[in-house]
Amino acid sequence: MTLAQLQVFVAAAESGSFTRAADALGYTQSAVSQMINNLEKELGVQLFHRSRSGITPTGIGERMLSHARHILQITSCMQQEAASARGLEVGVLRIGSIPSVAAKVLPGLIGSFRRRFPQVDIVLFEGEHEEIHNWITSSVVDIGFTTMPDKDLQTIPLLCDEMKVILPDQHPLKDEPFLTFAQIRDRCFIMPKDTCIKRLLSAHGITPNVTFEVRDATTILSMVQEWIGVTILPELYLPEVMPKVVAVPLQPAIRRELVLAVRSLQCVSPITAEFIVHSQRFAAAAQPRSTSA
Protein backbone atom coordinates (compact mmCIF):
# COMPACT_ATOMS: atom_id res chain seq x y z
CA MET A 1 0.00 0.00 0.00
CA THR A 2 1.07 3.61 -0.56
CA LEU A 3 0.69 6.86 1.38
CA ALA A 4 -1.43 8.18 -1.49
CA GLN A 5 -3.86 5.30 -1.01
CA LEU A 6 -4.09 6.00 2.72
CA GLN A 7 -4.66 9.73 2.09
CA VAL A 8 -7.46 8.87 -0.35
CA PHE A 9 -8.92 6.37 2.12
CA VAL A 10 -9.04 8.95 4.93
CA ALA A 11 -10.36 11.73 2.66
CA ALA A 12 -13.11 9.48 1.31
CA ALA A 13 -14.17 8.40 4.80
CA GLU A 14 -14.27 11.97 6.10
CA SER A 15 -16.15 13.36 3.09
CA GLY A 16 -18.50 10.41 2.61
CA SER A 17 -17.91 10.51 -1.13
CA PHE A 18 -15.28 9.38 -3.64
CA THR A 19 -16.12 12.42 -5.75
CA ARG A 20 -15.59 14.91 -2.92
CA ALA A 21 -12.37 13.14 -1.93
CA ALA A 22 -11.16 13.41 -5.53
CA ASP A 23 -11.96 17.14 -5.62
CA ALA A 24 -10.16 17.74 -2.32
CA LEU A 25 -7.01 15.87 -3.34
CA GLY A 26 -6.85 16.83 -7.02
CA TYR A 27 -7.53 13.35 -8.42
CA THR A 28 -10.19 12.14 -10.81
CA GLN A 29 -13.11 10.23 -9.33
CA SER A 30 -12.08 7.09 -11.22
CA ALA A 31 -8.54 7.32 -9.83
CA VAL A 32 -9.89 7.51 -6.27
CA SER A 33 -12.19 4.51 -6.86
CA GLN A 34 -9.28 2.55 -8.33
CA MET A 35 -6.99 3.31 -5.38
CA ILE A 36 -9.67 2.27 -2.88
CA ASN A 37 -10.39 -0.92 -4.83
CA ASN A 38 -6.67 -1.77 -4.94
CA LEU A 39 -6.33 -1.11 -1.21
CA GLU A 40 -9.30 -3.37 -0.47
CA LYS A 41 -7.78 -6.12 -2.63
CA GLU A 42 -4.42 -5.80 -0.91
CA LEU A 43 -5.97 -5.94 2.57
CA GLY A 44 -8.52 -8.56 1.60
CA VAL A 45 -11.42 -6.72 3.26
CA GLN A 46 -14.18 -4.32 2.23
CA LEU A 47 -13.47 -0.86 3.61
CA PHE A 48 -16.69 0.90 2.61
CA HIS A 49 -20.40 0.28 2.31
CA ARG A 50 -21.38 1.82 -1.03
CA SER A 51 -24.87 3.18 -1.75
CA ARG A 52 -26.53 5.85 -3.86
CA SER A 53 -26.41 8.26 -0.93
CA GLY A 54 -22.65 7.90 -0.48
CA ILE A 55 -20.13 5.72 1.32
CA THR A 56 -19.65 4.78 4.97
CA PRO A 57 -16.81 2.74 6.51
CA THR A 58 -17.49 -0.87 7.37
CA GLY A 59 -16.65 -2.18 10.83
CA ILE A 60 -13.19 -3.29 9.74
CA GLY A 61 -12.96 -0.09 7.68
CA GLU A 62 -13.32 1.97 10.86
CA ARG A 63 -10.44 0.07 12.45
CA MET A 64 -8.29 0.42 9.32
CA LEU A 65 -9.15 4.12 9.24
CA SER A 66 -7.69 4.62 12.71
CA HIS A 67 -4.47 2.91 11.62
CA ALA A 68 -4.32 4.95 8.40
CA ARG A 69 -4.68 8.22 10.29
CA HIS A 70 -1.94 7.16 12.69
CA ILE A 71 0.42 6.28 9.82
CA LEU A 72 -0.27 9.63 8.14
CA GLN A 73 0.28 11.40 11.45
CA ILE A 74 3.68 9.74 11.85
CA THR A 75 4.54 10.66 8.27
CA SER A 76 3.55 14.25 8.96
CA CYS A 77 5.81 14.27 12.04
CA MET A 78 8.73 13.07 9.90
CA GLN A 79 8.07 15.77 7.31
CA GLN A 80 7.79 18.46 9.98
CA GLU A 81 11.01 17.39 11.69
CA ALA A 82 12.82 17.40 8.34
CA ALA A 83 11.42 20.87 7.58
CA SER A 84 12.46 22.07 11.05
CA ALA A 85 16.01 20.83 10.41
CA ARG A 86 16.01 22.98 7.25
CA GLY A 87 14.90 26.00 9.28
CA LEU A 88 11.27 25.82 8.10
CA GLU A 89 8.08 25.51 10.14
CA VAL A 90 5.40 24.00 7.92
CA GLY A 91 2.65 21.42 8.22
CA VAL A 92 -0.92 20.93 9.37
CA LEU A 93 -2.11 21.19 12.98
CA ARG A 94 -5.49 19.64 13.75
CA ILE A 95 -7.07 20.87 16.98
CA GLY A 96 -10.14 19.56 18.80
CA SER A 97 -11.89 21.81 21.29
CA ILE A 98 -14.93 21.96 23.55
CA PRO A 99 -17.24 24.89 22.64
CA SER A 100 -16.42 27.18 25.56
CA VAL A 101 -12.72 27.19 24.68
CA ALA A 102 -13.41 27.52 20.96
CA ALA A 103 -15.47 30.65 21.63
CA LYS A 104 -13.40 32.46 24.24
CA VAL A 105 -9.79 31.24 24.21
CA LEU A 106 -8.97 29.88 20.77
CA PRO A 107 -9.44 33.04 18.63
CA GLY A 108 -6.64 34.89 20.41
CA LEU A 109 -4.50 31.77 20.82
CA ILE A 110 -4.73 30.66 17.20
CA GLY A 111 -4.28 34.21 15.96
CA SER A 112 -1.05 34.69 17.88
CA PHE A 113 0.21 31.22 16.88
CA ARG A 114 -0.43 31.88 13.19
CA ARG A 115 1.49 35.13 13.38
CA ARG A 116 4.48 33.12 14.60
CA PHE A 117 4.01 30.27 12.13
CA PRO A 118 2.19 31.63 9.06
CA GLN A 119 3.01 28.55 6.96
CA VAL A 120 1.23 26.17 9.32
CA ASP A 121 -2.32 25.25 8.29
CA ILE A 122 -4.70 24.93 11.27
CA VAL A 123 -7.85 22.81 11.17
CA LEU A 124 -10.30 23.17 14.06
CA PHE A 125 -12.84 20.55 15.15
CA GLU A 126 -15.42 21.57 17.77
CA GLY A 127 -17.17 18.90 19.83
CA GLU A 128 -18.15 17.62 23.25
CA HIS A 129 -15.73 15.95 25.66
CA GLU A 130 -16.41 12.40 24.45
CA GLU A 131 -15.86 13.46 20.85
CA ILE A 132 -12.57 15.16 21.71
CA HIS A 133 -11.36 11.96 23.38
CA ASN A 134 -12.35 9.83 20.39
CA TRP A 135 -10.74 12.24 17.93
CA ILE A 136 -7.45 12.16 19.83
CA THR A 137 -7.31 8.38 20.24
CA SER A 138 -8.20 7.80 16.57
CA SER A 139 -5.71 10.47 15.34
CA VAL A 140 -8.40 12.66 13.79
CA VAL A 141 -6.82 15.57 15.71
CA ASP A 142 -3.27 16.09 16.94
CA ILE A 143 -4.27 17.78 20.20
CA GLY A 144 -7.44 18.64 22.11
CA PHE A 145 -8.72 21.19 24.63
CA THR A 146 -10.90 19.49 27.23
CA THR A 147 -11.71 19.07 30.91
CA MET A 148 -11.88 15.88 32.99
CA PRO A 149 -10.05 13.82 30.31
CA ASP A 150 -9.88 10.02 30.38
CA LYS A 151 -6.81 8.48 31.98
CA ASP A 152 -5.50 6.99 28.73
CA LEU A 153 -4.61 10.48 27.46
CA GLN A 154 -1.63 12.56 28.52
CA THR A 155 -2.45 16.12 29.55
CA ILE A 156 -0.93 19.55 30.10
CA PRO A 157 -2.80 21.87 32.53
CA LEU A 158 -3.68 25.30 31.13
CA LEU A 159 -6.36 27.23 33.03
CA CYS A 160 -8.63 26.93 36.05
CA ASP A 161 -12.21 27.79 35.14
CA GLU A 162 -14.49 28.81 38.02
CA MET A 163 -18.21 28.02 38.14
CA LYS A 164 -20.52 31.01 38.64
CA VAL A 165 -24.21 31.43 39.49
CA ILE A 166 -25.93 33.45 36.75
CA LEU A 167 -28.85 35.67 37.83
CA PRO A 168 -30.93 38.48 36.27
CA ASP A 169 -29.29 41.83 37.04
CA GLN A 170 -32.26 42.93 39.17
CA HIS A 171 -32.43 39.72 41.19
CA PRO A 172 -32.59 40.14 45.01
CA LEU A 173 -29.41 38.06 45.38
CA LYS A 174 -27.40 39.91 42.73
CA ASP A 175 -25.25 41.90 45.20
CA GLU A 176 -24.24 38.93 47.36
CA PRO A 177 -20.44 38.38 47.45
CA PHE A 178 -21.06 34.69 46.90
CA LEU A 179 -23.98 32.24 46.86
CA THR A 180 -24.38 28.74 48.24
CA PHE A 181 -26.36 26.19 46.31
CA ALA A 182 -28.91 26.13 49.14
CA GLN A 183 -29.84 29.73 48.25
CA ILE A 184 -30.89 28.76 44.72
CA ARG A 185 -31.84 25.12 45.29
CA ASP A 186 -35.61 25.66 44.91
CA ARG A 187 -35.45 28.06 41.97
CA CYS A 188 -36.17 27.16 38.37
CA PHE A 189 -32.83 25.89 37.05
CA ILE A 190 -31.54 25.96 33.47
CA MET A 191 -29.07 23.09 33.09
CA PRO A 192 -26.30 23.33 30.46
CA LYS A 193 -26.43 20.30 28.18
CA ASP A 194 -22.83 19.41 28.97
CA THR A 195 -22.04 16.06 30.57
CA CYS A 196 -18.82 17.39 32.10
CA ILE A 197 -20.65 20.22 33.90
CA LYS A 198 -23.29 17.77 35.13
CA ARG A 199 -20.62 15.42 36.50
CA LEU A 200 -18.78 18.31 38.14
CA LEU A 201 -21.89 19.63 39.89
CA SER A 202 -22.88 16.11 40.97
CA ALA A 203 -19.40 15.45 42.36
CA HIS A 204 -19.87 18.48 44.63
CA GLY A 205 -23.29 17.34 45.84
CA ILE A 206 -25.27 19.77 43.66
CA THR A 207 -28.47 18.32 42.23
CA PRO A 208 -30.54 21.16 40.79
CA ASN A 209 -34.27 21.11 40.16
CA VAL A 210 -33.81 21.12 36.38
CA THR A 211 -36.65 22.78 34.50
CA PHE A 212 -34.88 23.33 31.18
CA GLU A 213 -31.84 21.69 29.62
CA VAL A 214 -30.15 23.84 26.95
CA ARG A 215 -26.99 23.32 24.88
CA ASP A 216 -26.20 26.87 23.71
CA ALA A 217 -24.74 29.23 26.33
CA THR A 218 -26.14 32.31 24.60
CA THR A 219 -29.64 30.86 24.81
CA ILE A 220 -29.17 30.05 28.50
CA LEU A 221 -28.09 33.63 29.23
CA SER A 222 -31.06 35.00 27.28
CA MET A 223 -33.42 32.82 29.34
CA VAL A 224 -31.86 34.10 32.56
CA GLN A 225 -32.28 37.68 31.30
CA GLU A 226 -36.01 36.98 30.91
CA TRP A 227 -36.29 35.65 34.49
CA ILE A 228 -37.10 32.15 33.26
CA GLY A 229 -34.61 30.68 35.69
CA VAL A 230 -31.06 30.72 37.06
CA THR A 231 -28.06 28.63 36.11
CA ILE A 232 -24.49 27.70 37.01
CA LEU A 233 -21.92 28.09 34.24
CA PRO A 234 -18.12 27.93 33.92
CA GLU A 235 -16.61 31.37 33.49
CA LEU A 236 -15.25 30.45 30.06
CA TYR A 237 -18.85 30.14 28.84
CA LEU A 238 -19.51 33.79 29.66
CA PRO A 239 -19.05 36.64 27.15
CA GLU A 240 -17.02 39.72 28.08
CA VAL A 241 -20.21 41.81 28.23
CA MET A 242 -23.34 40.31 29.81
CA PRO A 243 -26.29 42.69 29.55
CA LYS A 244 -29.05 42.20 32.12
CA VAL A 245 -27.36 39.31 33.97
CA VAL A 246 -24.75 39.05 36.74
CA ALA A 247 -22.29 36.30 37.65
CA VAL A 248 -21.87 35.54 41.36
CA PRO A 249 -19.19 33.14 42.71
CA LEU A 250 -20.27 29.89 44.34
CA GLN A 251 -19.39 29.12 47.96
CA PRO A 252 -17.70 26.72 48.36
CA ALA A 253 -15.99 27.43 45.05
CA ILE A 254 -16.13 24.86 42.26
CA ARG A 255 -13.41 24.96 39.64
CA ARG A 256 -12.68 22.83 36.61
CA GLU A 257 -9.25 22.48 35.02
CA LEU A 258 -8.85 23.09 31.32
CA VAL A 259 -6.13 20.91 29.82
CA LEU A 260 -4.46 20.14 26.53
CA ALA A 261 -4.66 16.40 25.78
CA VAL A 262 -2.65 14.20 23.42
CA ARG A 263 -2.20 10.47 22.92
CA SER A 264 1.47 10.62 23.95
CA LEU A 265 3.73 13.56 24.73
CA GLN A 266 6.68 11.52 23.45
CA CYS A 267 5.18 11.21 19.96
CA VAL A 268 3.83 14.69 19.20
CA SER A 269 4.95 16.45 16.03
CA PRO A 270 7.26 19.49 16.18
CA ILE A 271 4.34 21.79 15.29
CA THR A 272 2.19 20.27 18.04
CA ALA A 273 5.06 20.69 20.52
CA GLU A 274 5.39 24.35 19.52
CA PHE A 275 1.63 24.79 19.95
CA ILE A 276 1.76 23.29 23.45
CA VAL A 277 4.48 25.72 24.56
CA HIS A 278 2.69 28.65 22.90
CA SER A 279 -0.60 27.68 24.60
CA GLN A 280 1.06 27.52 28.02
CA ARG A 281 2.50 31.00 27.58
CA PHE A 282 -0.80 32.36 26.27
CA ALA A 283 -2.73 30.81 29.17
CA ALA A 284 -0.26 32.18 31.73
CA ALA A 285 -0.85 35.69 30.38
CA ALA A 286 -4.65 35.22 30.23
CA GLN A 287 -5.07 33.54 33.65
CA PRO A 288 -5.61 36.74 35.70
CA ARG A 289 -8.41 37.80 33.36
CA SER A 290 -10.06 34.39 33.17
CA THR A 291 -10.33 33.96 36.94
CA SER A 292 -11.60 37.43 37.79
CA ALA A 293 -15.08 37.73 39.31
N, C-alpha and C positions, 0 to 999 in steps of 0.2 A: 504494500500500500504506500501511497505518497502523501506528503503534506497537503498537496492540492486537493486530493480526494477527501482528506479530513476536513479541510476548510469548507469544501462544498457540502459535506455531510452536516456540519454544524450550521452553516448558513441556511440550508434547506430546512433543517429541524426548527430553527428559530423563526423563519419566515412562513413556514407552513406551505411552501410552494417551490417547485423546481424553477419556475419562471422567475419569481422574485429573487431567488438565490442567484440565478444567472445574471439578472440585471445588476444586483449588488456587487458581484464579483467580476463582471465584464466578460462572462462566457455566453455562449449560445445555450438555449434551453436543451437542445439535443446533447450538447457536450456535458451538461450537468447530469442529465439522465444516464448517459453512458458511464460517467465516473461513479455514480451511485450503484448502477448495475454491476460494474466491475468490482466495486468494493464488497457488495453483497456476495458475489461469486467467490471472491477470495476468502471472505470470512465464513461462507457457507450458511449464512442466516439472512432472513429478511429484516431489513432495518426500518422500513416504513410500511404502514398501511396506506394504500393509494385509493382515492375515491374522487368523484367529480368535484367535491367541495375542497379538495386539497390533500395534503399528506400529514400523517401523524406518526411519530415513532412507535414501533412495536415495543413489547416489554424488553426484549434483548436489545433493541435499538436504543432505548433509554440508557441502558447500562453501557453500551458502546459509546453513546454520546458523551457520557461523563468521562470516559477514558480519552476520547478524542479531544475534548476541551483541555484535559490535563496535559496531553502531549503538545497541543498548540501553545499552552501557557508556558511549558518548559522551553519550547522553541523560541517564544517571544523573549523569555529571560535571556537565552543565549544571544539573541540578536541585540538586545538592549545592553548586555555586558560588553559585547564587541563594539557597539557604537560608543559606549562610555569610554572604552580604552582608546578610541580614536578622538576623544574630546567632544563627542556629540551626545545629546540627550534627546532621543527620539523613542517612539513607541506608542502603545495604546494602554491607557489605564481605565479599567472598568470598576466602577464604584457602586456599591449597593447602600441604600440609606433608608432609615425609617422616616416618615413624613415630617416630623417635627424638626429633625436635623436638616432635611432637604430644604425646608422653608426658611430656617433662621440662621443656620451656621454655614451651609455649603456655598451659598452665593459668594460670600466674602472669601471663604477658604479657597474655592476653586479659582476665583478671579485672581487672587494673589499667586496661586501656584502656576497658573497659565502665564502670568507675566514673567515668572522665573524660567518656565520651560514651554515656550510658545510652540515648539515642534511636537509636543506630546498631545495626542488626541485623547479626550476624556469622554467616556460614555457613562451616563448615570442611570441606574435602575432604582426606582422607588418602590418599596414594599413594606409589609409588616415583618415582625421579628422572625417568624417562622420562615418566611420567604428569604430573608437575608441569610439565615443559616443555610438553607438549601442551596442558595446561589453560591455561597462560599465553598461548601463541601463538594459541589458539582463543577466548580471552576467556571461558573457563568460570570462571576465577578472576581477581581483580584483582592478586594478588600471591602469591608462593610462597616457602617456605623450602626451600632445597636446598643441595647441595654439588656441586662440579664442574659448573656449569651450561654449557649450550651457548653459543657465542659470539654468537648472534643475540639473546640476552637482555641487558638491562642489570642490573647487580647492585650491592648495597650490602653490604659486609662486616659481619658481626655478631660471631661468636665463632670462636675456634680450638678445635677438638675433638681431644684427644690420644688416640691408640690405646694400649690397655693389654692386656697378657697376663693372661688370667683363669685362675686355678689353684684347686684345692681348698685349703681353709685349712690342711690338714695336709701339703701337698705339700713335698718337700725343698727346693724352690726358692722357697718362699713369702717368705722373709726377705731375698731378694736386693734390693739397691737398684734394680737394673734387670736386664733380661734381653735377650740378643741372640736373634735368630731361630735361630741355630745351636744354642742350648741346648734348644730345643723342636722342632727340625726333624723329629726321628724319632718324635715322640709322636703319638698319635691326635689328630687335629685336627677340631674342629667348626667348619665354615665358615658364617658368616652368609650367608643367601640375599639378598645385597644387591650389585648389580652395581657400585655405586660403591666399596664396601669392597674388592671383588675387584680392581678396577682400581687402587685406591690401593696395596694390598699388592703387586700385580704391578709397579707403577711403581717400587717400592723393592726389587725383586729378591726378594720373598718369595713362594715357591711351596710352600704347605703340602701335607703328605700328607693330603688330605681324606678322612676316613672317613665323616662325616655332614655334610649340608648342611641347615640349619634356618633358617626365616624368623623365628620368634618369639624375641625376646631372652630372655624369661622361661624358655622351654624350654631354650635354650642354657645359661643359668646353672644350671638344675636338672640338666642332664646333666653339667656340670662338677662340681657338688656331689657327684654319684654316682660320680665318678672315671671317667666314660666317656671323657673326653678333655679337652683344653685348647682355648682359643680366643683370638682377638685381636678386641677390640671397641672402638669409639669410646666415649669416656667418657660421652657423652650417652645411650648405650644403657643405662647402668648405673643401678640404683635407688639411692636414698640409703643404704639398709641392704641389705647383701649377706650374708646368713647362709651360713656354710660355704664361702665363696669369698673370694679376695683378688685385687686388681688391682695388677699390677706394671708400671711404665713400660718401654717398649721402648728399647733403645739400638742404633743411633741412633734418636732420637725420630721418630715419624711423626705428623703432624698434618693434619687436614683443616679447611678453612675453611667455616663455615656462612654462607650469604649469603641476603639477600632478593633476589628476582628479579622483574622486570617487563618488559613489552614495550618500554616507553619511559618514561624518567623525566620527559620533557617532557609526557607525556599522561596522567599519573595523576590520579585524582580528588582533591578536597580531603581526603576521608576517608582515602584510601590514603596521601596525603602525611603526614597526621597520624599514621597508623599507623607509617610508616617512621621518623619522628622518635621516636615513643614507643618503638619497638623498639630503636633505637640506644641510647637512655637506659637502657632495661631491661637490655640486654645489657652495657652498660658497668658497671652495678651488679652484675650476676651473674657477670661474667668471673672474678673471683678465686676464686669457689666452683667454677666449671665447669672450671678448669684445675688444681685441687688434686689431689695424688696420693692 
